[in-house]
Amino acid sequence: RRYTTVELRAETFNGSTHVPVPSDSAFLKALLFQLRLVDEHVFVEQRDTCTHINHSCVYSVSTPAGELWPVLAFHKSGLIYACVPLVEGTLEPRPPLLTVSGLSQGLALLLGIMDYVSPSRKNEAELNTKIGQLRNLLIQACPLGTPLNTEIRSLNSSFEDIQEMPADKDQPAWRSSSYKGKPQVNVCITEKVKCMQYDQRDVVDTWQVYGAVNCKCDIEGSAPNVTLSLSLPTNAPPLQDIVVHHCVTSVDPAMLMSTSAEPLHDAVYNGPYKFPFIPPSDSFNLCYYTSQVPVPPILGCYQLVEEGSQIKITVNLKLHESIKNSFEYCEARIPFFNRGPIAQLEYKVSYGQLDLSREKSLLVWVIGQKFPKSLEVSLTGTVSFGTAGKEHPTDYVCTGNTAYVKLYFRIPDFTLTGCYVDQHSVQIFVPGKPKITASRELISSDYYIWNSKAPAPMVYKPL
């Protein structure tokens, strides 16, 4: 999509040094060349010399009229996302990237488009439909070239519900449509836990928790007021690094100042975490947060030792007693990189079942929906391999005995921080009794247990 208003402003700022955006076909050809997606085996000095190493996704694209800069572009899952942001000032000398506000706006818009398009990339018909709707969505998201709403998923793909001008002057811009019906609010707290465990004396295990509070508020009115509170159990670690959605009207500044970069102390903000807001029409993330929880949910130990042509593996996992023992799924995946297919496997599991992937390069230990009463499970086995082929996984980090087990799990109706939404604390200032639904979940994300018998990549090492 082209914006004549933006191109005229760029020409005004730069005068005789202005480089116009070429035709769509010429721009695409130049961009593919710059991204090394065509002629990648040909050395071109202006693109490939060591002095032109790019450390960001901001490029200078060669056109017949000169160097077009900045071009923001990245390649993801077979699609290229690109835009040419406006620099509100002269381009000579080139300003530092951090001073160009259009770059962050353009990146937010592209990420919003990627979030809308990428779930359908495996279904070509669905992907084409979504791309066909993008033009209508961009009219709402970026009407005159300035992004107003970068969450493309929250916009309507048809013009039926779009109001050209709000009927009520108090209606905020982010409420693009009005709701008619019984008021209802759905809230879901999703926490993701990342973990690196080494089971080594000189290396500290690390884990991090990230939370997001998603809301969907179906409420009548042009600007309904809602107040939602997050609660924590007694003596639970406080929420930190809180980032709120722009629809939140006011929060205690101390809430936003609590940061995980500093050690916890008595002055840290412990709540209550109240969020008054005027909700958008569609679902949105009310806030994000982190927390310094004392223990990871599952403690593990992985040992891999080569003995001749065989490999002996031992995996021990223990569910912490404070964690709810009720999973939607829980499994441990044990990949074998830079080796051939698994030719022979002898194993013993204390609980669950062990499956071999079709490519015969991955063991999947399905623990299931519960740990046993002891909260401990173990796997021992001996593995031997055949001749390696091109189809088997390789990894530059996991060479030799450097290897890991990766855990995948989801625990419904549970959060590691203990954070929850008290349904009675949700205040909605509209007539009628609203229906309020609250849920929560804990999901694993990059949950690694490294082989303790080999060196592993260090996230943190004590001085």
N, C-alpha and C positions, 0 to 999 in steps of 0.2 A: 504494500500500500504506500502511495506517495502523498505527501502533504505539501501543497503549493505554498501554504503559509510559512512552513518551516524553511523551504528552499529559498523563499524571498528574504527571510530574516538572515539566513546564512550568507546570501549574496550581499546584503546590506552591511553585515559585520566585516566581510573580507574584501569587498570591492574588486579591484583588478586581479587579486590573488585567489579569488574564489574558484574552486574546482567543482563543477556541477556533477550531480549523480548521473552516470550514463544510463542508457536504456536497460531494461530488465535483463535482456539476453547478454548484453555486453558486461553488465555488472556481475551476473552469475558466472560468466566465463572467467572474469578476472578474479573473483572470489575463490572459485574452485582451484585456480592456479596458486593463489596465495596460501590456501589451506593445504596445499600439496595433495589434493585429491585428483589432480591430473598432472601429467609430466613429472611425477614424483621422483623418477629415476634420472631426470636431467638436472644437472647442476646449473642453477641460475644465480649469478652473484648477488643481485639485489634482494633475493629471497633466502638463499642458502648459506651465504657467508657467515662466519662466526660473529661478525659485528652486528648481525641482524637476528640474533637469538631472541625469540619472543617469550616473555615471562608472564604474559597475560593473554586474554582473548580479545585484545584490542589490536587491530591490524591497520597497516597502511597499504591500500590497494592501488596498483598502477592502472591508470586509465589514459586514453589518448589525450585528455585535457590536463593530466598531471596526477600527482599523488593524492588520492582521496583518503582523508584521515579525520576523525577516527571511525573505523568500521568495527563494530562489535559483533563477533561471530563465534559460534562454537558448534561442534559436530557431536551429536548424541543419538545413539540407537538408529543410525541410518538416515537421520534427518539433519539438515543444517538450519540453525536459527540465527538470523542476522538482522541488524538494524544499523542505520547511520544516525547517531545522535548529533544534535545541534550543540556547537560550542559557542556560548554567548560571549564572544570576544574574538580577538585576532588569533590566527593560527601560527603566526610567526613572531617570536619563537614559539614552539609547541608548549602549551601549558602542562603542568603535571597532571597525571590522570585523576588524582584525588580531588583536584579543583574543578573538574568538569562534572557538574551535577547531572547532565544529560546521560552520562555513562551509567550511573547507578539506576536512573529511571528506566533507561533502555534495557538494562540487564534484568530488572524486576519484571518488566513487561514480557521479555523473552522467556524468563523462567515461568511466568504465569501461562504463557502459550504452551510451553513444553509440558507443564503439569496438566493442561487440558487435553493435549493431543497424544502424549506418549502412552497412556494406558491402552490405546486402540491400535498401536503400531503393528500388532501381529494379525489384525483383522483388516485387510485392505479396504473392504467396502465401508466399514465403520470409520476408518481413518480418512477416506475420501470425503465422507459425509461431514466429519468434524472440520476438515480443512475448508470445505465449502461454506461452513457456517462462520468461519473466522472473520470474514469481511463484515458481517452484521455485528459480530461481537466487538470488533475493533472500533466500530462507530460509537459504541457505548464506552469502551475502555479508554479510547484515545481519540476523541472526536475531532480535535483540531491539531493533533500532533503532540499534545502534552498528556502523558498517561494520568488518568484520574482514578482508575481501578485496575490493578494488575492481577487480581484474582479472577482470571477468565472463567474458571469453572462456575463461579457464583453468578455469572451473567445469564440472561435469557437468550436462547439461540434464535428466537423469533421476535418480531416487533409487536406482538399482541399486547404484552404487558408493560412495554416501555413507555414511560411518561416523558414527553418532550420537555415539559416543565412541571415541577412538582405542583400538585393542586393546592398544597398548603405551603406557605412560605417557611413554616417551621420544619418541614420535612427535609432531613439531611440527604445529601447527594447519593449516599451509599444505599438508601432504601429505594431501589429502582422500580419496585412494584408493591401493590397493596394486597393484603390478605383479608379474605372474608371467611369467617367460620369460627369454630370453637377454639379459644386460645390454648396453645400447648407449647411446651418447652422441652427439648431433648438436650441433655448434657452428657458428654462422654469424656472422661479423663483417660488419656493414653500415656503410659509411661514406658520408655524404652531404656533398657539397661545395656551398656557396653562394658566389656570386661576383658582384661588381659591377665591370665594367671600363668605363673612360671614354676612354682614349687621349687624355688631355689633360694638359698640363704642370702645371697648378696643382691638379689633383685626384688624390688617391692611390687607386689601385685597391684593393679589399678582397676578401678571400676567407676563408672559415671552413670548418673540417672538423668534423663531428659523427659520432661512432661509437657503435654499439650492438652488444653481444655477446649474441646470442640462443642459448639452450640448451634442449635437450629431452633429459631424462635418464630412460630407462626402466631402472630398477634395482630389484631386489627389496629388501625390508627396510623397517622402519618409519622409520628415520632414517639412511640411508646417507650416508657422508662422501665428498665429492668435492673434489679440489683441481685447479684449472685455472690455467694460466699464460699470460699474453699476452707475446709476445716482439716486440722491435723490431730492425731491422738496426743495424749499427754506425753511429754518428754520426747516427742518425735523431732528429728532434725528440721530446722526451718527451711522454707523455700527460698531460693536465691536466683540471681540473674533473671529476674522476672521481666518479660517483655509483653506489653499489652497491645491489643488491637486498637486502631485509631478511633473506633466507635466508643471506647471507654471515656466517660466524661470527666472523671476525677478519681485519683487514687492518692493514698498517703505517700509522699515523696520517699519516706524511709523504706517503703516496700521496694521501690525501684533501686535504692542505693545498696541493698544487701547483695554482696557479690561473693562468688566462690573463689575469687582470686586472693582473698584475704582469709586468714584462719578464723574459725568461729570464735566469737567472744560474747560476753554477757549483753552487749549493746545491740546485738543483731536483732532484726525485726522478726518477731514471732507470730505476727497476725494481730487481729483477724484480717484475712485476705478478702477484702470486699471490692467488688467490681461493679459500679453503676454504669450502665451503657444503654445506648439506643441501637438495637440490633439491626444488622443488614437483613435483606429479605431472604437470603439463602444461608446455608451453613457456613460457619467461619470459625477460626481458631481465636477464642477470646484472649488467651495468653499462653506463653511458654515459660517454663521454669526449669531450674536444676536443683539438686539437693545432694548434700554430702552424707549418704547413708553409711552406717557403720560396717555392714557386711554385704557381700554379693549373695544372690539367692541360692546359687549352686556352687559349691566348692569342688574343685576337681584336681586330679593328678593324672598325668599321661607320661608313660615311659615307653620309648621305642628303642630297641637295641638290635643291631645287626649281628647275627651269628652265622658266619659263612654265607651261604646262598639264601638263608632264611632271615626273616625279621620277627622278633618277638615283641608283642605289644601288650601293655597293661593299662587299663583305664579304670579309675575309681572316681565315682561321683557321689556327693553327699548334699542332700537338700537341707538348708538351714532350718532349724526348728521353728523359727519365727515366720516362715513362708507358708502360705496356704497350699496344702497338698492336694490340689485339684487343677489339673491342666486340661486345656483343650487339646494340646499336643505337646510332646516333649521327645526330642530325638537328638542324638549325637552323630555327627558325620565325620568320618575319618578318611581324608583323602590321602592318596599316595602319589606324589609328584615325581616326575623324571624317572619313572620306572615303567616296566611293561605291564600287561594285564595280569591280574591275580590268577595264578595257575592252580594254587593249592591253598586251602584255608582250613585250619583246625582251630576251634574256638570253644569257649565256655562262658556263658553269661549267667549271672545270678538272678537277673530279672529282665523281662522284655524279650525282644527277638532281634536277631541280626540279619540284615539283608545285604546282598551284593548288588551294586548297580549294574545296569546292562553293559556299560563300557568296561566293567570289571576293574575299575580304578578307585572305587569309593565304597567304603563300608558304612551302612546306615543302621545305627543301633536305635531301634524304636523302643523307647521306655514306656510310652503310653500316657495314660491320664492320671496316674498316681505312682508315687514312690512307695516301696514296701514300708512296713511299720518301723523298720530300723532306719529309714530315710537314706539308706546307702545302697548303691548298686555297683557291680564290678564286671569287667570284661577282660578276659585274657585270651590270647590267641597267637598262633604262629602262621605267618604268611610267606609264600614264595611266589616269584613272578616269572612270567614268560618274557619273550623278546619285545622290546619297546617298539611301538609304531607311532606314526605322526598323529594319530587320533587321541593319544593318551596325554593327560594334562602335564604341563611343564610349569615351573615356577622358579624365577631367579632367586627368590628369597629362601624358599624351602629346598635347599640342596643338602645332600648327605642325610644326616639324621635330624636336621632341623625340620620339624613337622608339628602339626597341631591337630586338635580336635575342636570342631566348632559346634556349639549348642544352638538349637532352635526350640523355642518354647513360647507358649502363650498361656497366661493364667487369667481367666475372666474373673470379674468382680474382686479385683485385688490390685493394690498399688504398693510399690516397695517403700515409698515414703509414708504410706498410710493415708495420703491425701484423699478426701472424699467431698462430695457436695451434699450438704444437708438439704433435702428437698423442702423442708419447712422454712429454710432461710432464704429461699428464692422469692423475691418480692416483685410483683408485676402490678403496675398502677393502671389497670384497665378493668372495666366492669366484667363480671362473670368469674367463675372459679376455674383457673387454668389447670390443665393436666400437665404434671411435671414428671419427666422420666430421667433418671440419672443412672449412669453405668460407668464402669472403670475397668481397666485391663493393664496387665504388665506383659511386655513383649521383649524378647531378646533381640539384640542388634549388635553384630560384630562381637560375639561372645566366644573368645578363644581360650583354649587351654594348651599351652606349648609343651613340647617334649622336654622334660626336665633333665634328660640325659644328653642334651645337645644345646649349643648356644642359640638364643632366640633373639629376634629384634626387640630392643628395649624401648618401652614407652617412657620409663623413668628409671634412673639409676642414682642411688644415693652418693653424695660426695665423699 
